[in-house]
Amino acid sequence: MNVSEIVQKEEERHQLVRLGMIPRVQDAIDMLKARCQHTAFDDWDKNSILRFFYGTVVQYSTFIAREKTTYKTLKRVMFRKSSDLLLSFRKRETALIDREMKTGSQLTVAFHISDLIYELIYASFCDTPQTFESPYETCSFFSRELKQHYPLYIYKYIELLEQGDNSLWEVTCLYLQQLSYYVVSQYSGTFDTIGYLDIIRDETWSKAYDVLRRRIVEKEGNVPSFGSGKDFRNYMIKTCRFLAENLHKKYAKKEYALDDLLAGLQNDGEIEVEDDSLQFDIEAPAETEHIENDAQALEIDTENPYEVAYTVSIILLNKEHALHRPLVQGMEEKVELLINRAVHDMSYQEIVAASYNGSPDDDDDIRRAVAKARKDYERIRKKLMERLLELIAKKTVTFGNINRCIK
C-alpha cells in the first residue's frame, strides 16, 4: 500500500492539519514510517494502516475526548460535514416538502442544515460516553443523529423559522428569491414600467422576505398557518403578487397616487405594503395550482381595505370597465374631484379655481369651497369602497375577473 498517498487523502478528507491533529502531512508520514520501520506495509490493508495511523500517530480518540467540548474549529468542521451528509441523504430521496414547495434541483429545505438542530446534535456528541477511534466513527455518530431529525416536514420547518434559525432563514431567503422572480416574470407583460422591471423584481424579493419574517418571527399582523409545503408556496406567491403590484404602482406615476389615497395609506407616495392591515390569506388547497398558473385569479378579500381600494382604482381608471358606470353613478362630479386630486396631483385650491373658471372674487367663498372639497374627497373614497362591496356581494366578482376586464 502507498502509505504517503493514504495519509495525504486522509488529510484532505478530514482536515487533520487544520484541526491540529497533525503538524504537517509529511511529518505525519515520517512519524508513521518511523514507528513501523520494521513492518512491511505492503502486507497491510488500508483499514489496518488507518487504524494504526489514527491510534498511534494522530491519537484521535484522545484528541476528540479532550477537545470536543471547547474546540470551536472542530465544531465548525463537523457542521460542514453534517451539511455534506444531509446532501448525500437528499440524493437518495426527494422529500415531500421540497416537492410541494418546488424548490428545484439547486435548493433543498428538507435537508438543509439547521443551526438549532445542529446545536442539539453537537451537544449530544459532547455528552456521549462513546469513544471515537477515527473520523469515520465520528461521522457515523453524526449520521445517525441527523437521520433522527431529517428530512424536515412543514411543521418542523415553520417551528424552526419561528425560533429564528439563521441557517433556515438563509435558505428561505434564496427560495423567496427564485419564487419572487418567477411571480414577477409571469406578470411582466402586464406592467408598463418595463424600465423598472429589475427593481420591481429585487424589491419584491426583499419585501417578501421582510413580510414573512414579521409574520413568522415577530407575530405581527395576520399570522399564517401552513398544513403543507403547497400552502407555504401559495401564500408566498400571493404575497409576492401583491408586493409586485404595489411596486408597479410606485413606479407607474399616474396610478400609484390614486391607489395610495384610496387605501388611506399615505407614506410619501408609497404604500407601506407590510402594514398590519394587509392580510395575505392562504387559498384553499384545491385552488393552489390554479393560483400558481394564473396568479391574477385572486378573490377580493372584502375584509381587506387595501384590496378593495385597489380594485376601485382599477375601475375608476378604466371607463370601459363593466363596473365603472354602476360604481360612479350619481357621483360623477365627486369622482372627478377624486381623480383630479389623486391622479393629476391638483391642489384643492386649483380644483376649486377650475370650477369657478378662474379665481373667485370672494376669499371666504374659496375657503368654504376648499373645506367642502376636502370633506367630499374623504366621503367619496369611503362611499366608493362601500358601493363596490355591495356590487361584489351581488355579482360575486373576483379579482381575476376584474383584471381580465381591463382593456
N, C-alpha and C positions, 0 to 999 in steps of 0.2 A: 504493500500500500504506500502511496505517496503521502507521507506524513505532513510535509510542508503544505501541500495543496489542501489537505483536510483541515488543518488549523486555519489557513487563510480563509476558507469558506465559512468556518465557524465564526470567525471574527466578523465577516461581512454580514452574516445572518443574524447574529446576536449582539453585535456592538460591544464586544468584550473590552476593547481598549477604552471606548467612551465611558463605560461603566466603571473602569478602574480595576477590572478583574485581572488584566494582564497589562504590563507596561507598554510593550510593542509586540507585534506579531512575530518578528524574528527572535526576540528574546524568549517568547513562549515556545517557539520551535526548538531553540537551543536548549532550554530547560528540559523539554520533553525528551530530547535525544540524550541529554546528559544523564537523566535518571533511568534511562533504559539502554545504556550503552552496551550492555551485554545481551540485549534482547533483539532478536531478528523480527522487525516489524512486518516483514513480508509474510510471516506466519500468522499475523493477527488480522482479524477482520476489522471493518470500520467501527463497529459498535464497541469492540474491545479497546481500540485506540482511544475512542471518545470517553469511555468510562475512566480509563487511566488518566487521560488529559484533564478532565473535569475534577477527578478525585484527588490527584496529586499536584498538578501544576496550578490549576485555577483555584482549587479548593472551593468549589462552587457552593456546596451546601453551607459551609461556614460563612461565606460571604453573604448569602441570602439571609440566613438567620440573624446575622449581625446588622445588616443594612436595610432590610425591607421596611422597617417602621419609620425610618428617619431619612433615608436617601431619596431626595426628590428626583434625581436623574433616573433612578431605577423605576420610580412610579411613572415618569413620563414615557420611558421606553416601553413599559408594559401597557400603557394607554394606546400607543401606536400599534403594538402587537394585537391588542384586543380589537382595535378597529380593523386590522387586516384579517383577523379571524372572522369577524362579522361579514366582511365582504366575501370570504370563502363560503360562509353559510348561505349568503344570498345567491351564489352561483348554483346552489343545489335546488333552490325553490324560489318562486315568485310569491311573495307574501300577499295576503288578502288586502291589507291597507294600501300597498303600493299599486295593486291592480285597480282598486277603487278610486284612488286619488290620481291615477295615471301619471305617476312620477317620471316615467320614461327610463331608458336604459342607463342614463348617466347619474341618476339620483335615486336614493332609497330613504324612506322614513322608517320602514320596518326594521332595518338592520343598521341604522346609523348609531354610532356610539353616543351614548348619553353620559353627560358629566355626572349626573346624580346616580345613575346605575353603576357606573364605574367606581364611584366612591364606595358604594356598598360592597362591590366585589373586592376592591383592594383592601377594605377593612377586614373582610373575611380572610384574605390572603395573609394579612398581618397576624390575625388571631389564631389561624390554624396551627396545630402542633405538628402537622405533616412536615417532613424534611424533603428538600428538593436537591437531587443529586446532579441535575443537569438542566439546561434551559428547556429541554423537551418536556420534562416533568412539570416545570413551571407553566409552560404553555398549555399543557394538558389540564392543569388545575383551572386556569382562566377559561379554557374552552368549555369545561363542564359548567362553570358558574354562568357563563354567557348564555348557554343553552337554557338555563332556567328562567331567563328574562326575555329572550328573543325567540321569534320576531315580535315586535311591538304590535299591539292592537289599538284601535282608535281610542278606547277609554284610557289606556296607559299613556298613549301619546299626548292626549289633551291634559291628563293629570301632570305629566312632566312639564308641559308648557306652562301650566298654571303655577308650578313651583319655580318657574324662571330658569329652566335648564338651558344654559347658554349654547351647548352644542346642538340641541334640537331646535333652538330658535335660529341658529345659523342655517341649518338645512331647510327650515321653514322659509327663511328669507329667500334662499335660492329657488325653492319651489314657487313662491309667490312671484318671483321674477319671471319665470317661464310662463306661469299662468296669466299674469297681467299682460305680458307681451302677446300671448295668444288672444286674449279678450280684445285688446286694442286692435290687433291685426284683423280681427273679424269685423270690426266696425269702422276701420279706417276709411272705407268708401263712403260712409255716411257723414264724415267730418269734413267741413270745408276749411279747416285750419291745417291743411297738409304741411305747411311750413313749420308747424309746431308739433308734428306727429311724434318726433323723438322725445320732446319734452313731456308731452302727454303720457307717453309710454313709461318713461322713467319716473315721473311723479306719481303715476297710478301705482306703480310698484312700491315706492317708498310709503305712500299714504296707506295702501292696503296693509302693509306690514304694521304701521302705526295703529291703525284701527283695530286689527286683530289683537295686538298686544294689549291695547287698552281694554278691550273686551275680556280677554282671557286672563291676563295677569292682574290688572287693576280693577276688574269687575265694573267698569264704567258702562253706562247705557244699557242697551238690551243685550244681555249676556246670552250667547247662543249655546245650544247643546247639540251634540252630534252622536247619532247612532251608528254611523258608518263613515268610511272614507268618502263615499259619494256625497253624503251630507256636507262634509267639510269642503269638498271641491265645489259643490253647488253654491254654498254660502259665499265662498271667496270669488266665484265667477260673478255672482250678483253684486258683491261689494265692489269689485273692480269695474263692473259696468257703470255703477253709479258714480264712482270716482272719475272714470274716464269722461263721462258726460259732463260732470261738474267742471273738469279741467278744460274740456272743449268750450264750454260756455265762458270760461275765464278768458280764453284767447279769441273767441268769436265776439268781438266788441259789441255788436248790435244785440246779441241775445242774452249775454250773462247778466246785464244790469237788470233787465226785467225779471229774470228768474230770482235774482237776489232780493229784489224788492217785494216780489210776490210772496216769497217764502218768509219774509220778515227777518232775514238773517243778514244784517249788514255788517260787513267787516272789510272796509276799504275796498269794496268792489269784489270781494272773493267770498264765496260761501265756505263756511267752516264745516267741511263735509264730515268731520269726525264728531260733530256735536251730538250730544245725547239724544237730540230729537230725531236723528236719523236711525231708523231701525232696519237692519238687514235680516229679515226673517227667512228661515230656511224653507225652501219649497218642499212640497210633499215628495217622497221618494219616487213616485210614479212619474213626476214631471222633471226629474233631474236631467235625463238625457235630452228632453225637449228644450230645456233652458240652455243647455250647453250647445246644442245645434243651432239654436236661434235665441240668443240672449235678449232679443227685443221682446220676446213673449213673456213679459213680466206683468203680473196683475198689479193694479194700483193698490197700495196699502192705504186704505181710506183713513187709517189712524195716524198716518204719517203726513204731517202738513207739507213737508218738502215735496213728496211725490205728487201730492195734489196740486201744489203751486206750480211745479214743473210742467205738469200736463196742461194747466191753464195757460201757461206761457206759450206752449206749442200751438194751442188752438188760436190764441189771440194773434199770433204772428202769421197765421195762415187763414185768410178769409174764405178759402175754398174748402176748408175742413168741414166735415159733416156736422160737427157740433158747434161751429162758430156762431151761427145765427141764433140757435136756442140759448147759447151761453150769454150773448151780449144783448139779446132782445130787450128793448125798453131802457137800456143803459148805455146806448151808443155814445152819447156825449161824454159821459163819465169815463167810459173805456178809452176814448180819445185822450182825455186828460191823463190817464194812467200811462198810455203809450208815449205821449209827449214827454212826460216826466222821466220815465224809465229808459225808453229806447233812444229818444232824441236828446236826453240829458238837459231838457229845458228847466229853468227855474220856475217857481210858482209865479214870480213877478212877470216873467216872459210869457207864460201861458195866459195869465190874466190880460196882459197888454195885447196879446194877439186876439183875444176875444173882444176887446174894445176897438180893434182895428187901429191900434196906436196907443199912445199913453193917455189914460183918463185924466180929466181935469182935476178931479177931487181926490186928494190923498187919502181921505177917510174911506172913500169908495174902494180904492185899490187895496187898502189894508183889510177891509172886510171881505173883499173878493179873494184875496190870498188866503185868509183864515178859512174861508169856506172851501177853497180848493184843497187845502191841507186835509180838512175833515173828509171831504168827498174822496180824496185819494185813499185814506185809510178805510173808509166804508166800502169802496168798490173792491178793494183787494179781498176783504172778508166775504163780501156778497158773491163775488165770482167763484170763490172756493166752495161756498155753501151750495151755489147753484150747480156746480159741476158734480158735487157729491149726490145731489138729487138726480141728475141725469144718469150718473153711473148706476145708481140704485134701480132706475127704471129700465136702462138699456143693457146693464151688465157689461159695460165697456171695459176692455182690457188694455193694458199699456201697449201690448203688441199691436192690437187693432188700431190704436191711435197713431202709433208710429207709421204703420203701413198706409194710413190715410194721408200722410203728409206728402205733398206734391214736390 
